[in-house]
């Protein structure tokens, strides 16, 4: 029996700013950096436990990435708190897209998902979601 997915908590706002890195890319490997801003607009403190990304390239290939925390951290966001980090992703074929969610845990052990709206990864574009 599989466990049900934790509910979404829209009060955890996630914004992603992707940028194409032409100087690090080749025709066979497109590299994108992205800056993530996570803001806790709820009245509770939440700890980011894990991440789940779905990355789709121009050929329709999907890569799923699951892991603990982000950039080696499991940040705790108090009400009104913000955590910002940067990372990168490579695609064999662009354009592509990325999206997913963070698994968050409250002070009493309850778990929720903070959705990450899909965003476009395309050479020459700089888009906000």
C-alpha positions as CSV (number, residue, x, y, z in Angstrom):
1,X,0.0,0.0,0.0
2,X,1.5,3.4,-1.0
3,X,1.3,6.4,1.2
4,X,-0.8,9.3,0.0
5,X,1.0,12.4,-1.1
6,X,1.2,15.1,1.5
7,X,-1.2,18.1,0.8
8,X,0.1,21.2,-1.0
9,X,0.7,24.3,1.0
10,X,0.4,27.3,-1.3
11,X,1.6,29.7,1.5
12,X,5.1,28.5,0.7
13,X,5.9,30.6,-2.4
14,X,8.6,29.3,-4.7
15,X,10.0,31.5,-7.5
16,X,12.6,30.3,-10.0
17,X,14.8,32.5,-12.3
18,X,16.5,30.3,-14.9
19,X,19.4,31.6,-17.1
20,X,21.1,29.9,-20.1
21,X,24.9,29.6,-19.7
22,X,26.1,29.9,-23.3
23,X,29.8,29.9,-22.3
24,X,29.3,26.4,-20.6
25,X,27.1,24.9,-23.3
26,X,27.8,22.9,-26.4
27,X,25.3,21.7,-29.1
28,X,25.2,18.3,-27.3
29,X,24.9,19.7,-23.7
30,X,22.9,22.8,-22.8
31,X,23.7,24.2,-19.4
32,X,21.3,26.4,-17.3
33,X,21.7,28.0,-13.9
34,X,18.7,28.9,-11.8
35,X,18.1,30.9,-8.7
36,X,15.3,29.7,-6.3
37,X,13.6,31.9,-3.8
38,X,11.5,30.2,-1.2
39,X,9.3,32.4,1.0
40,X,7.2,31.2,4.0
41,X,3.9,33.3,3.9
42,X,2.2,31.0,6.5
43,X,2.0,31.5,10.2
44,X,4.0,28.4,11.0
45,X,7.7,27.4,10.8
46,X,8.6,24.9,8.1
47,X,11.7,22.8,7.5
48,X,12.6,21.9,3.9
49,X,13.2,18.1,4.1
50,X,13.5,17.1,0.4
51,X,13.2,18.1,-3.2
52,X,11.5,16.5,-6.2
53,X,12.2,17.7,-9.7
54,X,10.8,16.6,-13.1
55,X,13.1,17.7,-15.9
56,X,11.9,17.2,-19.5
57,X,14.1,17.9,-22.5
58,X,13.1,18.8,-26.1
59,X,13.0,15.1,-27.1
60,X,10.5,14.4,-24.3
61,X,12.9,12.5,-22.1
62,X,12.1,13.0,-18.4
63,X,14.6,12.8,-15.6
64,X,13.3,12.7,-12.0
65,X,15.5,14.0,-9.3
66,X,14.7,13.3,-5.6
67,X,17.0,14.1,-2.7
68,X,17.4,15.5,0.8
69,X,17.3,19.2,1.2
70,X,18.7,21.7,-1.3
71,X,22.4,22.5,-1.9
72,X,23.4,20.4,1.1
73,X,21.0,22.2,3.5
74,X,17.6,21.6,5.1
75,X,16.7,25.2,5.8
76,X,14.1,26.2,8.4
77,X,11.8,29.0,7.4
78,X,10.0,30.9,10.2
79,X,6.9,32.9,9.3
80,X,8.0,35.5,6.8
81,X,11.3,33.8,6.3
82,X,13.1,33.5,2.9
83,X,15.7,31.1,1.7
84,X,17.6,31.7,-1.6
85,X,19.9,29.3,-3.4
86,X,21.3,28.7,-6.9
87,X,22.0,25.5,-8.8
88,X,22.3,24.3,-12.4
89,X,20.9,21.7,-14.7
90,X,22.1,20.3,-18.1
91,X,19.9,19.2,-21.0
92,X,20.9,17.0,-24.0
93,X,18.3,18.9,-26.1
94,X,16.8,22.3,-25.5
95,X,14.3,23.8,-24.9
96,X,13.1,21.9,-21.9
97,X,11.2,22.5,-18.8
98,X,11.5,21.8,-15.1
99,X,9.1,21.7,-12.1
100,X,8.3,19.8,-9.0
101,X,7.9,20.4,-5.3
102,X,9.6,20.6,-1.9
103,X,8.6,18.4,1.0
104,X,8.3,20.5,4.1
105,X,7.8,19.5,7.7
106,X,6.1,21.6,10.5
107,X,6.9,21.7,14.2
108,X,4.5,19.0,15.0
109,X,5.7,16.6,12.3
110,X,3.1,17.3,9.7
111,X,4.3,17.2,6.1
112,X,3.2,19.3,3.1
113,X,4.4,19.9,-0.4
114,X,5.4,23.3,-1.6
115,X,4.7,23.3,-5.4
116,X,7.3,24.5,-7.9
117,X,5.5,25.7,-11.0
118,X,7.0,24.4,-14.2
119,X,9.4,26.8,-15.9
120,X,11.1,26.9,-19.4
121,X,14.8,26.2,-20.0
122,X,15.6,27.7,-23.4
123,X,18.8,29.2,-24.9
124,X,18.7,33.0,-25.1
125,X,15.7,33.3,-22.7
126,X,15.4,34.6,-19.2
127,X,12.0,33.9,-17.8
128,X,10.5,34.1,-14.3
129,X,7.7,31.8,-13.2
